[in-house]
């Protein structure tokens, strides 16, 4: 007959082995799940950050819709891309401002609009971000070229839009900004 201490010892061994096997199985499931779902998890995180108004996340989503990664479930949607660039641009992301200006200039996903294109090139050219030096220079050149092609009335309208967007950015009242149609 087994003593109480021997029974207790055997029960502890069985429990310890059971926990080890359970932990290993859970770790294997978790590892497998992460490998299969990392793209979905990353997408969910990016989408959540964009909904919170993170300009970098908004810019990344604009890039995904402009040129979807190979093998992804994204479909090219230039209108959505322009909308995400607009939301990132109004939050002072220089690259988004530049990309939106290019899309407006070429009529990609949006109606071709030289006045709005000029406005976004101008915003990108004076963006205070320290990483925007190259974008500032290229945008300033594009804005100067566009300004030469515009009438005085168009320049006046563009200056009003610039003042409006600058006010929105300085007051951080992003919901007041409407996507250009």
Backbone as JSON Lines, residues from 0, in Angstrom:
{"i":0,"aa":"X","n":[0.84,-1.17,0.0],"ca":[0.0,0.0,0.0],"c":[0.89,1.23,0.0]}
{"i":1,"aa":"X","n":[0.45,2.27,-0.7],"ca":[1.22,3.5,-0.83],"c":[0.92,4.43,0.35]}
{"i":2,"aa":"X","n":[1.94,5.1,0.75],"ca":[1.76,6.08,1.82],"c":[1.19,7.37,1.24]}
{"i":3,"aa":"X","n":[0.71,8.19,2.11],"ca":[0.12,9.47,1.7],"c":[1.15,10.34,0.99]}
{"i":4,"aa":"X","n":[2.36,10.34,1.41],"ca":[3.4,11.17,0.8],"c":[3.74,10.66,-0.59]}
{"i":5,"aa":"X","n":[3.72,9.31,-0.78],"ca":[3.99,8.76,-2.1],"c":[2.86,9.11,-3.07]}
{"i":6,"aa":"X","n":[1.62,9.05,-2.61],"ca":[0.47,9.41,-3.46],"c":[0.55,10.89,-3.85]}
{"i":7,"aa":"X","n":[0.84,11.7,-2.88],"ca":[0.97,13.13,-3.13],"c":[2.08,13.41,-4.13]}
{"i":8,"aa":"X","n":[3.2,12.73,-3.99],"ca":[4.32,12.9,-4.9],"c":[3.94,12.52,-6.32]}
{"i":9,"aa":"X","n":[3.24,11.39,-6.5],"ca":[2.81,10.92,-7.82],"c":[1.8,11.89,-8.44]}
{"i":10,"aa":"X","n":[0.91,12.41,-7.64],"ca":[-0.08,13.38,-8.13],"c":[0.62,14.64,-8.62]}
{"i":11,"aa":"X","n":[1.6,15.09,-7.88],"ca":[2.36,16.28,-8.28],"c":[3.11,16.05,-9.59]}
{"i":12,"aa":"X","n":[3.67,14.87,-9.77],"ca":[4.38,14.56,-11.01],"c":[3.4,14.56,-12.18]}
{"i":13,"aa":"X","n":[2.25,13.93,-12.01],"ca":[1.25,13.89,-13.08],"c":[0.78,15.3,-13.42]}
{"i":14,"aa":"X","n":[0.52,16.11,-12.41],"ca":[0.11,17.5,-12.65],"c":[1.19,18.29,-13.36]}
{"i":15,"aa":"X","n":[2.42,18.11,-12.95],"ca":[3.53,18.83,-13.58],"c":[3.67,18.44,-15.04]}
{"i":16,"aa":"X","n":[3.58,17.15,-15.34],"ca":[3.66,16.7,-16.73],"c":[2.47,17.22,-17.54]}
{"i":17,"aa":"X","n":[1.3,17.21,-16.94],"ca":[0.11,17.71,-17.62],"c":[0.24,19.19,-17.95]}
{"i":18,"aa":"X","n":[0.74,19.96,-17.03],"ca":[0.93,21.39,-17.28],"c":[1.96,21.62,-18.37]}
{"i":19,"aa":"X","n":[3.04,20.85,-18.37],"ca":[4.08,21.01,-19.37],"c":[3.53,20.72,-20.76]}
{"i":20,"aa":"X","n":[2.79,19.62,-20.87],"ca":[2.21,19.25,-22.15],"c":[1.21,20.3,-22.6]}
{"i":21,"aa":"X","n":[0.36,20.77,-21.71],"ca":[-0.62,21.79,-22.04],"c":[0.05,23.07,-22.48]}
{"i":22,"aa":"X","n":[1.07,23.52,-21.74],"ca":[1.78,24.75,-22.1],"c":[2.44,24.62,-23.46]}
{"i":23,"aa":"X","n":[3.06,23.47,-23.72],"ca":[3.74,23.28,-25.0],"c":[2.72,23.3,-26.13]}
{"i":24,"aa":"X","n":[1.58,22.65,-25.95],"ca":[0.54,22.65,-26.97],"c":[0.0,24.03,-27.21]}
{"i":25,"aa":"X","n":[-0.22,24.79,-26.15],"ca":[-0.73,26.15,-26.29],"c":[0.29,27.02,-27.01]}
{"i":26,"aa":"X","n":[1.57,26.83,-26.67],"ca":[2.62,27.61,-27.33],"c":[2.67,27.27,-28.81]}
{"i":27,"aa":"X","n":[2.51,25.99,-29.13],"ca":[2.52,25.59,-30.53],"c":[1.33,26.19,-31.27]}
{"i":28,"aa":"X","n":[0.15,26.15,-30.66],"ca":[-1.03,26.76,-31.27],"c":[-0.85,28.24,-31.45]}
{"i":29,"aa":"X","n":[-0.34,28.9,-30.44],"ca":[-0.15,30.34,-30.5],"c":[0.85,30.69,-31.6]}
{"i":30,"aa":"X","n":[1.94,29.94,-31.67],"ca":[2.96,30.2,-32.68],"c":[2.37,29.99,-34.07]}
{"i":31,"aa":"X","n":[1.66,28.92,-34.25],"ca":[1.03,28.64,-35.54],"c":[0.02,29.72,-35.88]}
{"i":32,"aa":"X","n":[-0.76,30.13,-34.88],"ca":[-1.76,31.17,-35.12],"c":[-1.12,32.49,-35.51]}
{"i":33,"aa":"X","n":[-0.03,32.85,-34.86],"ca":[0.65,34.09,-35.21],"c":[1.19,34.04,-36.62]}
{"i":34,"aa":"X","n":[1.72,32.88,-37.01],"ca":[2.28,32.77,-38.35],"c":[1.19,32.89,-39.41]}
{"i":35,"aa":"X","n":[0.04,32.31,-39.16],"ca":[-1.04,32.36,-40.13],"c":[-1.76,33.69,-40.14]}
{"i":36,"aa":"X","n":[-1.83,34.37,-39.01],"ca":[-2.66,35.55,-38.88],"c":[-1.89,36.85,-38.71]}
{"i":37,"aa":"X","n":[-0.6,36.84,-38.92],"ca":[0.15,38.06,-38.67],"c":[-0.3,39.19,-39.6]}
{"i":38,"aa":"X","n":[-0.64,38.88,-40.85],"ca":[-1.07,39.91,-41.77],"c":[-2.41,40.51,-41.33]}
{"i":39,"aa":"X","n":[-3.31,39.65,-40.89],"ca":[-4.6,40.14,-40.43],"c":[-4.42,40.98,-39.17]}
{"i":40,"aa":"X","n":[-3.58,40.53,-38.27],"ca":[-3.33,41.26,-37.04],"c":[-2.68,42.61,-37.35]}
{"i":41,"aa":"X","n":[-1.7,42.63,-38.24],"ca":[-1.03,43.88,-38.62],"c":[-2.02,44.83,-39.29]}
{"i":42,"aa":"X","n":[-2.88,44.3,-40.17],"ca":[-3.89,45.1,-40.83],"c":[-4.84,45.71,-39.8]}
{"i":43,"aa":"X","n":[-5.27,44.9,-38.84],"ca":[-6.19,45.39,-37.82],"c":[-5.54,46.5,-36.99]}
{"i":44,"aa":"X","n":[-4.27,46.31,-36.65],"ca":[-3.55,47.34,-35.89],"c":[-3.43,48.63,-36.7]}
{"i":45,"aa":"X","n":[-3.08,48.49,-37.98],"ca":[-2.93,49.66,-38.84],"c":[-4.26,50.38,-39.02]}
{"i":46,"aa":"X","n":[-5.3,49.63,-39.24],"ca":[-6.64,50.21,-39.4],"c":[-7.07,50.93,-38.12]}
{"i":47,"aa":"X","n":[-6.8,50.32,-36.98],"ca":[-7.15,50.93,-35.7],"c":[-6.39,52.24,-35.5]}
{"i":48,"aa":"X","n":[-5.1,52.23,-35.8],"ca":[-4.3,53.45,-35.66],"c":[-4.81,54.54,-36.6]}
{"i":49,"aa":"X","n":[-5.22,54.16,-37.8],"ca":[-5.76,55.13,-38.76],"c":[-7.06,55.72,-38.24]}
{"i":50,"aa":"X","n":[-7.91,54.88,-37.65],"ca":[-9.17,55.38,-37.1],"c":[-8.94,56.36,-35.95]}
{"i":51,"aa":"X","n":[-7.8,56.19,-35.25],"ca":[-7.46,57.11,-34.18],"c":[-6.84,58.41,-34.71]}
{"i":52,"aa":"X","n":[-6.57,58.45,-36.03],"ca":[-6.05,59.66,-36.64],"c":[-4.54,59.72,-36.77]}
{"i":53,"aa":"X","n":[-3.86,58.58,-36.65],"ca":[-2.41,58.55,-36.81],"c":[-2.06,58.82,-38.28]}
{"i":54,"aa":"X","n":[-1.35,59.93,-38.57],"ca":[-1.05,60.28,-39.96],"c":[-0.18,59.25,-40.67]}
{"i":55,"aa":"X","n":[0.73,58.59,-39.95],"ca":[1.57,57.58,-40.58],"c":[0.75,56.36,-40.98]}
{"i":56,"aa":"X","n":[-0.2,55.96,-40.16],"ca":[-1.07,54.84,-40.49],"c":[-1.98,55.19,-41.66]}
{"i":57,"aa":"X","n":[-2.5,56.41,-41.68],"ca":[-3.34,56.86,-42.79],"c":[-2.53,56.86,-44.09]}
{"i":58,"aa":"X","n":[-1.29,57.33,-44.01],"ca":[-0.41,57.35,-45.18],"c":[-0.13,55.93,-45.66]}
{"i":59,"aa":"X","n":[0.13,55.01,-44.74],"ca":[0.4,53.62,-45.11],"c":[-0.81,53.0,-45.8]}
{"i":60,"aa":"X","n":[-2.0,53.26,-45.28],"ca":[-3.21,52.72,-45.93],"c":[-3.38,53.32,-47.32]}
{"i":61,"aa":"X","n":[-3.07,54.59,-47.47],"ca":[-3.1,55.2,-48.8],"c":[-2.15,54.5,-49.75]}
{"i":62,"aa":"X","n":[-0.96,54.16,-49.27],"ca":[0.0,53.44,-50.09],"c":[-0.5,52.05,-50.46]}
{"i":63,"aa":"X","n":[-1.13,51.35,-49.48],"ca":[-1.65,50.01,-49.75],"c":[-2.73,50.04,-50.83]}
{"i":64,"aa":"X","n":[-3.57,51.05,-50.8],"ca":[-4.61,51.12,-51.82],"c":[-4.08,51.64,-53.15]}
{"i":65,"aa":"X","n":[-3.01,52.42,-53.12],"ca":[-2.43,52.92,-54.37],"c":[-1.7,51.8,-55.1]}
{"i":66,"aa":"X","n":[-0.88,51.07,-54.37],"ca":[-0.14,49.95,-54.96],"c":[-0.17,48.79,-53.97]}
{"i":67,"aa":"X","n":[-1.17,47.92,-54.09],"ca":[-1.32,46.81,-53.13],"c":[-0.11,45.87,-53.17]}
{"i":68,"aa":"X","n":[0.29,45.37,-52.0],"ca":[1.39,44.4,-51.97],"c":[1.0,43.11,-52.68]}
{"i":69,"aa":"X","n":[1.98,42.49,-53.33],"ca":[1.7,41.22,-54.02],"c":[1.27,40.16,-53.03]}
{"i":70,"aa":"X","n":[0.3,39.38,-53.43],"ca":[-0.17,38.3,-52.59],"c":[-1.11,38.74,-51.48]}
{"i":71,"aa":"X","n":[-1.44,40.02,-51.44],"ca":[-2.35,40.5,-50.4],"c":[-3.78,40.49,-50.94]}
{"i":72,"aa":"X","n":[-4.71,40.71,-50.07],"ca":[-6.11,40.75,-50.49],"c":[-6.53,42.16,-50.89]}
{"i":73,"aa":"X","n":[-5.61,43.11,-50.86],"ca":[-5.93,44.48,-51.26],"c":[-6.19,44.54,-52.76]}
{"i":74,"aa":"X","n":[-7.12,45.37,-53.13],"ca":[-7.37,45.67,-54.54],"c":[-7.07,47.14,-54.72]}
{"i":75,"aa":"X","n":[-6.5,47.47,-55.85],"ca":[-6.16,48.86,-56.12],"c":[-7.43,49.7,-56.13]}
{"i":76,"aa":"X","n":[-7.4,50.77,-55.36],"ca":[-8.54,51.67,-55.27],"c":[-7.98,53.08,-55.1]}
{"i":77,"aa":"X","n":[-7.85,53.78,-56.23],"ca":[-7.21,55.09,-56.21],"c":[-8.02,56.14,-55.46]}
{"i":78,"aa":"X","n":[-9.33,56.02,-55.49],"ca":[-10.15,56.98,-54.74],"c":[-9.91,56.84,-53.24]}
{"i":79,"aa":"X","n":[-9.9,55.59,-52.75],"ca":[-9.63,55.36,-51.33],"c":[-8.22,55.81,-50.98]}
{"i":80,"aa":"X","n":[-7.29,55.55,-51.87],"ca":[-5.91,55.97,-51.65],"c":[-5.84,57.48,-51.49]}
{"i":81,"aa":"X","n":[-6.51,58.22,-52.38],"ca":[-6.51,59.69,-52.3],"c":[-7.18,60.16,-51.01]}
{"i":82,"aa":"X","n":[-8.24,59.49,-50.6],"ca":[-8.91,59.88,-49.35],"c":[-8.01,59.68,-48.14]}
{"i":83,"aa":"X","n":[-7.27,58.56,-48.12],"ca":[-6.34,58.34,-47.01],"c":[-5.2,59.34,-47.05]}
{"i":84,"aa":"X","n":[-4.7,59.65,-48.25],"ca":[-3.66,60.67,-48.36],"c":[-4.17,62.02,-47.89]}
{"i":85,"aa":"X","n":[-5.42,62.32,-48.2],"ca":[-6.01,63.59,-47.75],"c":[-6.04,63.65,-46.23]}
{"i":86,"aa":"X","n":[-6.52,62.57,-45.6],"ca":[-6.6,62.56,-44.14],"c":[-5.22,62.63,-43.5]}
{"i":87,"aa":"X","n":[-4.23,61.97,-44.08],"ca":[-2.86,62.06,-43.55],"c":[-2.27,63.44,-43.83]}
{"i":88,"aa":"X","n":[-2.57,63.99,-45.0],"ca":[-2.04,65.3,-45.37],"c":[-2.59,66.42,-44.51]}
{"i":89,"aa":"X","n":[-3.86,66.36,-44.17],"ca":[-4.45,67.39,-43.32],"c":[-3.86,67.32,-41.91]}
{"i":90,"aa":"X","n":[-3.28,66.16,-41.59],"ca":[-2.6,65.99,-40.29],"c":[-1.09,66.21,-40.44]}
{"i":91,"aa":"X","n":[-0.71,66.88,-41.51],"ca":[0.64,67.36,-41.8],"c":[1.66,66.29,-42.12]}
{"i":92,"aa":"X","n":[1.26,65.22,-42.79],"ca":[2.2,64.24,-43.31],"c":[2.64,64.73,-44.69]}
{"i":93,"aa":"X","n":[3.91,65.13,-44.82],"ca":[4.41,65.76,-46.03],"c":[4.33,64.85,-47.25]}
{"i":94,"aa":"X","n":[4.67,63.57,-47.09],"ca":[4.63,62.64,-48.21],"c":[3.19,62.45,-48.7]}
{"i":95,"aa":"X","n":[2.24,62.42,-47.79],"ca":[0.83,62.29,-48.17],"c":[0.36,63.55,-48.91]}
{"i":96,"aa":"X","n":[0.8,64.7,-48.45],"ca":[0.45,65.95,-49.13],"c":[0.98,65.94,-50.56]}
{"i":97,"aa":"X","n":[2.21,65.5,-50.73],"ca":[2.82,65.44,-52.04],"c":[2.09,64.44,-52.94]}
{"i":98,"aa":"X","n":[1.83,63.23,-52.41],"ca":[1.15,62.21,-53.2],"c":[-0.25,62.65,-53.6]}
{"i":99,"aa":"X","n":[-0.97,63.31,-52.68],"ca":[-2.3,63.8,-53.01],"c":[-2.22,64.85,-54.11]}
{"i":100,"aa":"X","n":[-1.24,65.73,-54.03],"ca":[-1.06,66.75,-55.06],"c":[-0.83,66.11,-56.42]}
{"i":101,"aa":"X","n":[-0.02,65.06,-56.46],"ca":[0.24,64.35,-57.72],"c":[-1.05,63.72,-58.25]}
{"i":102,"aa":"X","n":[-1.83,63.11,-57.37],"ca":[-3.07,62.47,-57.8],"c":[-4.06,63.51,-58.32]}
{"i":103,"aa":"X","n":[-4.15,64.65,-57.66],"ca":[-5.05,65.71,-58.11],"c":[-4.57,66.3,-59.44]}
{"i":104,"aa":"X","n":[-3.28,66.39,-59.6],"ca":[-2.72,66.94,-60.84],"c":[-2.97,66.02,-62.02]}
{"i":105,"aa":"X","n":[-2.83,64.71,-61.79],"ca":[-3.01,63.75,-62.87],"c":[-4.41,63.2,-63.0]}
{"i":106,"aa":"X","n":[-5.3,63.51,-62.08],"ca":[-6.66,62.97,-62.13],"c":[-6.7,61.49,-61.79]}
{"i":107,"aa":"X","n":[-5.86,61.05,-60.88],"ca":[-5.81,59.64,-60.49],"c":[-6.74,59.39,-59.3]}
{"i":108,"aa":"X","n":[-7.85,58.73,-59.55],"ca":[-8.8,58.42,-58.48],"c":[-9.7,59.58,-58.09]}
{"i":109,"aa":"X","n":[-9.38,60.74,-58.57],"ca":[-10.14,61.96,-58.3],"c":[-10.21,62.77,-59.59]}
{"i":110,"aa":"X","n":[-11.11,63.75,-59.62],"ca":[-11.15,64.62,-60.78],"c":[-9.89,65.47,-60.82]}
{"i":111,"aa":"X","n":[-9.39,65.68,-62.03],"ca":[-8.2,66.52,-62.19],"c":[-8.54,67.93,-61.72]}
{"i":112,"aa":"X","n":[-7.7,68.47,-60.82],"ca":[-7.98,69.78,-60.23],"c":[-6.65,70.48,-59.97]}
{"i":113,"aa":"X","n":[-6.28,71.39,-60.87],"ca":[-4.99,72.06,-60.76],"c":[-4.92,73.0,-59.56]}
{"i":114,"aa":"X","n":[-6.04,73.6,-59.2],"ca":[-6.04,74.51,-58.05],"c":[-5.76,73.72,-56.77]}
{"i":115,"aa":"X","n":[-6.49,72.63,-56.56],"ca":[-6.25,71.79,-55.37],"c":[-4.85,71.18,-55.41]}
{"i":116,"aa":"X","n":[-4.41,70.79,-56.59],"ca":[-3.06,70.25,-56.72],"c":[-2.03,71.28,-56.28]}
{"i":117,"aa":"X","n":[-2.19,72.5,-56.73],"ca":[-1.29,73.58,-56.33],"c":[-1.32,73.77,-54.81]}
{"i":118,"aa":"X","n":[-2.51,73.75,-54.22],"ca":[-2.65,73.94,-52.77],"c":[-1.88,72.86,-52.03]}
{"i":119,"aa":"X","n":[-2.01,71.6,-52.43],"ca":[-1.34,70.51,-51.72],"c":[0.16,70.5,-51.97]}
{"i":120,"aa":"X","n":[0.59,70.9,-53.18],"ca":[2.03,71.06,-53.41],"c":[2.58,72.16,-52.51]}
{"i":121,"aa":"X","n":[1.82,73.24,-52.4],"ca":[2.25,74.36,-51.56],"c":[2.34,73.95,-50.09]}
{"i":122,"aa":"X","n":[1.33,73.2,-49.61],"ca":[1.36,72.72,-48.22],"c":[2.56,71.8,-47.98]}
{"i":123,"aa":"X","n":[2.84,70.93,-48.94],"ca":[3.98,70.02,-48.8],"c":[5.3,70.79,-48.85]}
{"i":124,"aa":"X","n":[5.33,71.9,-49.59],"ca":[6.59,72.65,-49.73],"c":[6.97,73.4,-48.45]}
{"i":125,"aa":"X","n":[6.0,73.69,-47.6],"ca":[6.29,74.42,-46.35],"c":[6.07,73.55,-45.12]}
{"i":126,"aa":"X","n":[5.97,72.25,-45.33],"ca":[5.74,71.33,-44.21],"c":[6.92,71.4,-43.24]}
{"i":127,"aa":"X","n":[6.65,71.59,-41.95],"ca":[7.73,71.78,-40.98],"c":[8.44,70.51,-40.54]}
{"i":128,"aa":"X","n":[8.02,69.36,-41.02],"ca":[8.61,68.1,-40.6],"c":[10.1,68.05,-40.96]}
{"i":129,"aa":"X","n":[10.94,67.62,-40.03],"ca":[12.37,67.55,-40.32],"c":[12.72,66.49,-41.37]}
{"i":130,"aa":"X","n":[11.86,65.51,-41.57],"ca":[12.13,64.48,-42.57],"c":[11.58,64.84,-43.94]}
{"i":131,"aa":"X","n":[11.03,66.04,-44.09],"ca":[10.37,66.43,-45.33],"c":[11.24,67.31,-46.22]}
{"i":132,"aa":"X","n":[12.52,67.38,-45.99],"ca":[13.37,68.3,-46.76],"c":[13.3,68.05,-48.25]}
{"i":133,"aa":"X","n":[13.4,66.78,-48.67],"ca":[13.34,66.48,-50.1],"c":[11.96,66.79,-50.67]}
{"i":134,"aa":"X","n":[10.93,66.42,-49.92],"ca":[9.56,66.69,-50.36],"c":[9.33,68.19,-50.45]}
{"i":135,"aa":"X","n":[9.87,68.96,-49.5],"ca":[9.71,70.41,-49.53],"c":[10.26,70.99,-50.83]}
{"i":136,"aa":"X","n":[11.44,70.58,-51.19],"ca":[12.09,71.13,-52.38],"c":[11.35,70.76,-53.66]}
{"i":137,"aa":"X","n":[11.03,69.51,-53.82],"ca":[10.33,69.04,-55.04],"c":[8.95,69.68,-55.12]}
{"i":138,"aa":"X","n":[8.27,69.78,-54.0],"ca":[6.92,70.37,-53.97],"c":[6.97,71.86,-54.29]}
{"i":139,"aa":"X","n":[7.97,72.55,-53.8],"ca":[8.1,73.99,-54.08],"c":[8.29,74.22,-55.58]}
{"i":140,"aa":"X","n":[9.08,73.38,-56.22],"ca":[9.28,73.5,-57.67],"c":[7.99,73.23,-58.42]}
{"i":141,"aa":"X","n":[7.25,72.19,-58.01],"ca":[5.99,71.86,-58.67],"c":[4.96,72.96,-58.47]}
{"i":142,"aa":"X","n":[4.91,73.53,-57.26],"ca":[3.96,74.62,-56.99],"c":[4.29,75.84,-57.83]}
{"i":143,"aa":"X","n":[5.57,76.16,-57.97],"ca":[5.96,77.31,-58.78],"c":[5.59,77.1,-60.24]}
{"i":144,"aa":"X","n":[5.78,75.9,-60.74],"ca":[5.41,75.6,-62.13],"c":[3.91,75.72,-62.33]}
{"i":145,"aa":"X","n":[3.14,75.17,-61.4],"ca":[1.67,75.24,-61.5],"c":[1.17,76.68,-61.41]}
{"i":146,"aa":"X","n":[1.8,77.45,-60.54],"ca":[1.36,78.84,-60.35],"c":[1.5,79.63,-61.65]}
{"i":147,"aa":"X","n":[2.54,79.34,-62.42],"ca":[2.73,80.01,-63.71],"c":[1.63,79.67,-64.7]}
{"i":148,"aa":"X","n":[1.01,78.51,-64.55],"ca":[-0.04,78.05,-65.47],"c":[-1.44,78.5,-65.03]}
{"i":149,"aa":"X","n":[-1.55,79.05,-63.83],"ca":[-2.87,79.4,-63.29],"c":[-3.21,80.86,-63.55]}
{"i":150,"aa":"X","n":[-4.52,81.12,-63.63],"ca":[-5.0,82.5,-63.78],"c":[-4.99,83.19,-62.42]}
{"i":151,"aa":"X","n":[-5.16,84.5,-62.42],"ca":[-5.16,85.24,-61.15],"c":[-6.35,84.82,-60.28]}
{"i":152,"aa":"X","n":[-7.49,84.53,-60.9],"ca":[-8.65,84.06,-60.13],"c":[-8.36,82.71,-59.47]}
{"i":153,"aa":"X","n":[-7.72,81.8,-60.2],"ca":[-7.38,80.49,-59.64],"c":[-6.38,80.63,-58.48]}
{"i":154,"aa":"X","n":[-5.44,81.55,-58.63],"ca":[-4.47,81.78,-57.56],"c":[-5.17,82.33,-56.32]}
{"i":155,"aa":"X","n":[-6.13,83.2,-56.51],"ca":[-6.89,83.76,-55.39],"c":[-7.67,82.65,-54.67]}
{"i":156,"aa":"X","n":[-8.32,81.79,-55.43],"ca":[-9.06,80.66,-54.84],"c":[-8.09,79.74,-54.1]}
{"i":157,"aa":"X","n":[-6.94,79.47,-54.7],"ca":[-5.94,78.61,-54.07],"c":[-5.44,79.21,-52.77]}
{"i":158,"aa":"X","n":[-5.22,80.52,-52.73],"ca":[-4.77,81.17,-51.5],"c":[-5.82,81.07,-50.39]}
{"i":159,"aa":"X","n":[-7.1,81.17,-50.76],"ca":[-8.17,81.01,-49.78],"c":[-8.2,79.59,-49.22]}
{"i":160,"aa":"X","n":[-8.04,78.61,-50.11],"ca":[-8.02,77.21,-49.67],"c":[-6.81,76.94,-48.78]}
{"i":161,"aa":"X","n":[-5.67,77.52,-49.14],"ca":[-4.47,77.37,-48.31],"c":[-4.71,77.91,-46.91]}
{"i":162,"aa":"X","n":[-5.31,79.09,-46.84],"ca":[-5.59,79.69,-45.53],"c":[-6.56,78.8,-44.74]}
{"i":163,"aa":"X","n":[-7.56,78.25,-45.42],"ca":[-8.53,77.38,-44.76],"c":[-7.86,76.12,-44.21]}
{"i":164,"aa":"X","n":[-7.05,75.44,-45.05],"ca":[-6.37,74.23,-44.62],"c":[-5.36,74.52,-43.5]}
{"i":165,"aa":"X","n":[-4.66,75.63,-43.6],"ca":[-3.71,75.99,-42.54],"c":[-4.42,76.24,-41.21]}
{"i":166,"aa":"X","n":[-5.6,76.84,-41.28],"ca":[-6.38,77.06,-40.05],"c":[-6.8,75.72,-39.45]}
{"i":167,"aa":"X","n":[-7.27,74.81,-40.28],"ca":[-7.67,73.49,-39.8],"c":[-6.49,72.78,-39.14]}
{"i":168,"aa":"X","n":[-5.33,72.86,-39.78],"ca":[-4.14,72.18,-39.23],"c":[-3.68,72.82,-37.93]}
{"i":169,"aa":"X","n":[-3.7,74.13,-37.86],"ca":[-3.22,74.79,-36.64],"c":[-4.18,74.56,-35.47]}
{"i":170,"aa":"X","n":[-5.48,74.5,-35.75],"ca":[-6.47,74.28,-34.69],"c":[-6.75,72.8,-34.45]}
{"i":171,"aa":"X","n":[-6.2,71.95,-35.32],"ca":[-6.42,70.49,-35.26],"c":[-7.9,70.15,-35.29]}
{"i":172,"aa":"X","n":[-8.61,70.81,-36.17],"ca":[-10.04,70.54,-36.36],"c":[-10.23,69.81,-37.68]}
{"i":173,"aa":"X","n":[-9.72,68.59,-37.73],"ca":[-9.61,67.83,-38.96],"c":[-10.96,67.47,-39.58]}
{"i":174,"aa":"X","n":[-11.98,67.39,-38.78],"ca":[-13.3,67.02,-39.3],"c":[-13.92,68.13,-40.16]}
{"i":175,"aa":"X","n":[-13.39,69.33,-40.02],"ca":[-13.89,70.43,-40.85],"c":[-13.43,70.32,-42.29]}
{"i":176,"aa":"X","n":[-12.35,69.59,-42.52],"ca":[-11.79,69.45,-43.86],"c":[-12.62,68.48,-44.67]}
{"i":177,"aa":"X","n":[-12.95,68.86,-45.86],"ca":[-13.72,68.0,-46.77],"c":[-12.84,67.6,-47.94]}
{"i":178,"aa":"X","n":[-12.93,66.34,-48.28],"ca":[-12.14,65.81,-49.41],"c":[-12.55,66.53,-50.68]}
{"i":179,"aa":"X","n":[-11.57,67.01,-51.47],"ca":[-11.91,67.73,-52.71],"c":[-12.57,66.8,-53.72]}
{"i":180,"aa":"X","n":[-13.67,67.24,-54.27],"ca":[-14.4,66.44,-55.27],"c":[-14.0,66.83,-56.67]}
